[in-house]
């Protein structure tokens, strides 16, 4: 952290899996951390550091967001909050737009009004179906791209500097999300067959500590006004692995053969068979935790 600058930082999405781990590291590094949360937010993931985080309640209105940001008086901001849905239903339209477009626009407008000129945004590799410059895998990815276009307006019309980190699949100990390793662990515990796709799709997994380090590196370098930045970077392991092979790695680490029914489920519409691989990596960042070591840490944590 550059001690010559204010060390106040404000985040959305601080209560999530990645956000809470990032907040813990920021607190450890001496940042004055402010979290913008909804009244209904579950604060459990922040419990270890909650007494060292300033929490600001956001009620969904522009006025409320302005008050949150004004109270924080941040030097820099990170926008992590989002609603992820691999496939949407009609009832999901309003929540997707509120969470992935409206909230972010209110946040960046409040930052602009309060003089905060540095923002790290979070996008997704799913904005690049079949390696295209932009082709969203699903409506969720389309909303992330829509907000990235809104950010482009702010960077053009104001002096705000923004960088978007596009995340791939993430995992780590204590992950409350019911994603792959959660499902594999439940399968191992209950012995019930788990229906999966044919398993040919490639998966790009990045351990949560490595993801956090990517944020911290960008945060440190974003403070250098003279540096020329790309508008976005890919936070990728660079080592995609077929789903069926990934399950085999998991079985070897836990020394257990799982009752997987391969082909028991069809591939999703617009299944990502090969992850986006043309994005630029964060300068100076490389993932350090191997897949085997990451799985071992997840299992040891229980």
C-alpha positions as CSV (number, residue, x, y, z in Angstrom):
1,X,0.0,0.0,0.0
2,X,1.2,3.5,-0.9
3,X,1.3,5.2,2.5
4,X,1.5,8.6,0.8
5,X,-2.1,8.2,-0.2
6,X,-5.3,7.9,1.8
7,X,-5.8,4.3,2.7
8,X,-9.6,4.4,2.8
9,X,-11.2,1.8,0.5
10,X,-14.9,1.0,-0.1
11,X,-16.2,-2.3,-1.4
12,X,-19.5,-3.8,-2.6
13,X,-19.8,-7.6,-2.4
14,X,-17.7,-7.7,0.8
15,X,-19.9,-10.3,2.4
16,X,-19.3,-12.9,-0.4
17,X,-16.8,-15.7,-0.6
18,X,-14.1,-13.7,-2.5
19,X,-15.1,-10.3,-1.1
20,X,-14.8,-11.5,2.5
21,X,-11.3,-13.0,1.9
22,X,-10.2,-9.8,0.2
23,X,-11.5,-7.7,3.1
24,X,-9.6,-9.8,5.6
25,X,-6.3,-9.2,3.7
26,X,-7.0,-5.5,3.3
27,X,-7.5,-5.2,7.1
28,X,-4.3,-7.2,7.7
29,X,-2.5,-4.8,5.4
30,X,-3.7,-1.7,7.3
31,X,-6.4,-0.4,5.0
32,X,-9.4,1.5,6.4
33,X,-12.1,-0.8,5.0
34,X,-15.7,0.3,4.3
35,X,-18.3,-2.2,3.1
36,X,-21.5,-1.2,1.4
37,X,-24.1,-3.9,2.2
38,X,-27.9,-4.4,2.0
39,X,-29.9,-4.7,5.2
40,X,-30.6,-8.4,4.3
41,X,-26.9,-9.2,3.7
42,X,-25.5,-12.2,5.6
43,X,-22.5,-10.9,7.5
44,X,-21.2,-14.4,8.6
45,X,-18.3,-14.5,6.2
46,X,-17.0,-11.2,7.7
47,X,-17.2,-12.3,11.3
48,X,-13.4,-12.6,11.9
49,X,-12.8,-9.0,10.9
50,X,-16.2,-7.3,11.4
51,X,-15.0,-5.2,14.3
52,X,-12.4,-3.6,12.0
53,X,-14.7,-2.9,9.1
54,X,-17.0,0.1,8.7
55,X,-20.4,-1.2,7.5
56,X,-22.7,1.1,5.5
57,X,-26.3,0.2,4.8
58,X,-27.6,0.6,1.2
59,X,-31.3,0.4,0.7
60,X,-31.3,0.2,-3.1
61,X,-31.7,4.0,-3.8
62,X,-29.2,6.4,-5.4
63,X,-29.5,8.7,-2.3
64,X,-28.6,5.8,0.0
65,X,-25.5,4.9,-2.2
66,X,-24.4,8.5,-2.1
67,X,-24.6,8.6,1.7
68,X,-22.6,5.3,1.9
69,X,-19.8,6.6,-0.3
70,X,-19.7,10.1,1.3
71,X,-19.4,8.5,4.7
72,X,-16.5,6.3,3.6
73,X,-14.6,9.1,1.8
74,X,-12.7,6.4,-0.2
75,X,-9.5,6.9,-2.1
76,X,-10.1,3.7,-4.1
77,X,-13.1,1.3,-4.6
78,X,-13.7,-2.3,-5.5
79,X,-17.0,-3.4,-7.1
80,X,-17.5,-7.1,-6.4
81,X,-21.3,-7.4,-5.8
82,X,-23.2,-9.4,-8.4
83,X,-25.9,-11.9,-8.9
84,X,-24.7,-15.0,-10.7
85,X,-27.1,-17.2,-12.6
86,X,-25.9,-19.7,-15.2
87,X,-29.4,-19.8,-16.7
88,X,-32.2,-17.4,-15.9
89,X,-35.9,-17.5,-15.6
90,X,-38.5,-14.8,-16.3
91,X,-38.6,-13.9,-12.6
92,X,-34.8,-13.4,-12.6
93,X,-34.8,-10.4,-14.9
94,X,-35.4,-7.7,-12.3
95,X,-32.9,-9.0,-9.8
96,X,-30.2,-9.4,-12.4
97,X,-30.6,-5.9,-13.7
98,X,-30.8,-4.4,-10.1
99,X,-27.7,-6.4,-8.9
100,X,-25.5,-6.3,-12.0
101,X,-26.4,-3.0,-13.7
102,X,-28.3,-0.6,-11.4
103,X,-26.3,-1.2,-8.2
104,X,-22.9,-0.8,-10.1
105,X,-24.1,2.3,-11.9
106,X,-25.2,3.9,-8.6
107,X,-21.9,3.0,-7.1
108,X,-19.7,4.5,-9.8
109,X,-21.9,7.6,-10.0
110,X,-21.5,8.0,-6.2
111,X,-17.8,7.5,-6.5
112,X,-17.6,10.1,-9.2
113,X,-19.6,12.6,-7.2
114,X,-17.4,12.1,-4.1
115,X,-14.1,12.5,-5.9
116,X,-13.0,8.8,-5.8
117,X,-11.1,8.3,-9.1
118,X,-9.9,4.7,-8.8
119,X,-12.1,1.6,-9.2
120,X,-11.5,-2.1,-9.6
121,X,-14.5,-3.8,-11.2
122,X,-15.2,-7.5,-11.6
123,X,-16.3,-9.2,-14.8
124,X,-16.4,-12.8,-16.0
125,X,-14.7,-14.9,-18.6
126,X,-18.2,-15.8,-19.7
127,X,-18.3,-12.5,-21.5
128,X,-16.2,-14.2,-24.2
129,X,-18.1,-17.3,-25.5
130,X,-15.9,-19.3,-27.9
131,X,-13.1,-16.7,-27.4
132,X,-15.0,-13.9,-29.1
133,X,-14.2,-10.3,-28.1
134,X,-17.8,-10.1,-26.7
135,X,-20.4,-12.8,-26.9
136,X,-22.1,-13.5,-23.6
137,X,-22.6,-17.1,-22.5
138,X,-25.8,-16.2,-20.6
139,X,-27.8,-13.2,-19.5
140,X,-25.6,-12.8,-16.4
141,X,-22.6,-12.4,-18.6
142,X,-24.5,-9.9,-20.8
143,X,-25.3,-7.8,-17.7
144,X,-21.6,-7.8,-16.7
145,X,-20.7,-6.6,-20.2
146,X,-23.4,-3.9,-20.0
147,X,-21.9,-2.5,-16.8
148,X,-18.4,-2.6,-18.3
149,X,-19.8,-0.4,-21.1
150,X,-21.2,2.0,-18.5
151,X,-17.8,2.2,-16.9
152,X,-16.3,3.1,-20.3
153,X,-18.5,6.2,-20.3
154,X,-17.2,7.2,-16.8
155,X,-13.6,6.7,-17.8
156,X,-14.1,8.8,-21.0
157,X,-16.2,11.6,-19.5
158,X,-14.4,11.9,-16.1
159,X,-10.9,11.5,-14.7
160,X,-11.8,8.1,-13.2
161,X,-9.4,5.2,-13.7
162,X,-11.0,1.8,-13.8
163,X,-9.7,-1.8,-14.3
164,X,-11.9,-4.8,-14.7
165,X,-10.7,-8.2,-13.5
166,X,-12.4,-11.0,-15.4
167,X,-12.7,-14.0,-13.1
168,X,-12.9,-17.7,-14.1
169,X,-14.0,-20.5,-11.7
170,X,-12.9,-19.8,-8.1
171,X,-12.7,-22.1,-5.1
172,X,-11.2,-22.5,-1.7
173,X,-11.7,-23.5,2.0
174,X,-15.0,-22.5,3.5
175,X,-16.7,-21.7,0.2
176,X,-20.4,-21.6,1.0
177,X,-21.4,-21.7,-2.7
178,X,-22.9,-25.0,-3.9
179,X,-20.4,-25.4,-6.7
180,X,-18.4,-28.4,-7.9
181,X,-16.3,-29.2,-4.8
182,X,-19.4,-28.9,-2.6
183,X,-21.2,-31.4,-4.7
184,X,-18.3,-33.8,-4.8
185,X,-17.9,-33.6,-1.1
186,X,-21.6,-34.3,-0.6
187,X,-21.4,-37.2,-3.0
188,X,-18.4,-38.7,-1.0
189,X,-20.2,-38.3,2.3
190,X,-23.6,-39.7,1.4
191,X,-22.5,-42.2,-1.3
192,X,-25.4,-41.2,-3.5
193,X,-24.7,-41.2,-7.3
194,X,-24.1,-37.8,-8.7
195,X,-25.4,-37.1,-12.2
196,X,-23.0,-34.9,-14.2
197,X,-22.6,-33.9,-17.9
198,X,-20.4,-36.1,-20.1
199,X,-17.5,-34.2,-18.6
200,X,-15.7,-33.1,-21.7
201,X,-15.8,-29.3,-21.0
202,X,-12.6,-27.7,-19.9
203,X,-12.6,-25.9,-16.5
204,X,-10.2,-23.1,-15.4
205,X,-10.0,-23.0,-11.6
206,X,-8.2,-20.4,-9.6
207,X,-7.6,-20.7,-5.8
208,X,-9.1,-17.9,-3.7
209,X,-5.8,-16.8,-2.2
210,X,-4.4,-16.3,-5.7
211,X,-7.5,-14.3,-6.8
212,X,-7.1,-12.1,-3.7
213,X,-3.4,-11.5,-4.6
214,X,-4.4,-10.4,-8.1
215,X,-6.7,-7.8,-6.6
216,X,-4.0,-6.6,-4.2
217,X,-1.5,-6.3,-7.0
218,X,-3.9,-4.2,-9.2
219,X,-4.8,-2.1,-6.2
220,X,-1.2,-1.3,-5.5
221,X,-0.4,-0.5,-9.1
222,X,-3.6,1.4,-9.7
223,X,-2.3,4.0,-7.4
224,X,0.5,4.8,-9.9
225,X,-1.1,7.5,-12.0
226,X,1.6,7.3,-14.6
227,X,1.1,3.7,-15.5
228,X,-0.8,2.8,-18.7
229,X,-3.3,0.1,-17.9
230,X,-5.4,-2.2,-20.1
231,X,-9.1,-1.8,-19.4
232,X,-9.4,-5.4,-18.3
233,X,-7.4,-8.4,-17.3
234,X,-8.0,-12.2,-17.1
235,X,-7.5,-13.8,-13.7
236,X,-6.9,-17.3,-15.1
237,X,-4.9,-20.3,-14.0
238,X,-3.7,-20.8,-17.5
239,X,-4.2,-24.6,-17.0
240,X,-7.7,-25.6,-18.0
241,X,-8.6,-29.2,-17.3
242,X,-11.5,-31.4,-18.5
243,X,-14.2,-31.8,-15.9
244,X,-13.9,-35.6,-16.0
245,X,-10.1,-35.3,-15.4
246,X,-10.7,-32.8,-12.6
247,X,-12.9,-35.2,-10.8
248,X,-10.2,-37.8,-11.2
249,X,-7.7,-35.4,-9.5
250,X,-10.2,-34.9,-6.6
251,X,-10.6,-38.6,-6.2
252,X,-6.8,-39.1,-6.0
253,X,-6.4,-36.3,-3.4
254,X,-9.2,-37.7,-1.2
255,X,-8.4,-41.4,-1.9
256,X,-12.0,-42.2,-2.8
257,X,-13.8,-43.3,-6.0
258,X,-17.0,-41.4,-6.4
259,X,-20.2,-42.7,-7.9
260,X,-20.4,-40.3,-10.7
261,X,-23.0,-40.9,-13.5
262,X,-21.2,-39.3,-16.5
263,X,-23.8,-38.2,-19.1
264,X,-26.6,-38.2,-16.5
265,X,-27.1,-34.6,-17.3
266,X,-27.0,-32.9,-20.7
267,X,-24.6,-30.0,-21.4
268,X,-26.2,-26.6,-20.7
269,X,-27.3,-24.5,-23.6
270,X,-24.1,-22.6,-24.7
271,X,-21.9,-24.8,-22.5
272,X,-18.4,-23.4,-22.3
273,X,-16.4,-26.3,-23.7
274,X,-13.1,-24.3,-23.7
275,X,-12.6,-21.2,-21.5
276,X,-11.6,-17.8,-22.9
277,X,-7.8,-17.8,-23.3
278,X,-7.0,-14.6,-25.2
279,X,-7.2,-12.2,-22.2
280,X,-4.1,-10.5,-20.9
281,X,-3.0,-11.5,-17.4
282,X,-2.4,-9.0,-14.6
283,X,1.2,-7.7,-15.0
284,X,3.4,-9.4,-12.4
285,X,0.8,-11.9,-11.3
286,X,0.9,-15.7,-11.5
287,X,-1.2,-18.2,-9.6
288,X,0.8,-20.1,-6.9
289,X,-1.5,-22.8,-5.6
290,X,-1.7,-25.9,-7.7
291,X,-5.0,-27.7,-8.2
292,X,-3.9,-30.6,-6.1
293,X,-2.8,-28.4,-3.2
294,X,-5.9,-26.3,-3.5
295,X,-8.2,-29.4,-3.2
296,X,-6.1,-30.6,-0.3
297,X,-6.6,-27.3,1.6
298,X,-10.3,-27.4,0.9
299,X,-10.7,-30.9,2.2
300,X,-8.5,-30.3,5.3
301,X,-10.7,-27.3,6.2
302,X,-13.7,-29.6,6.1
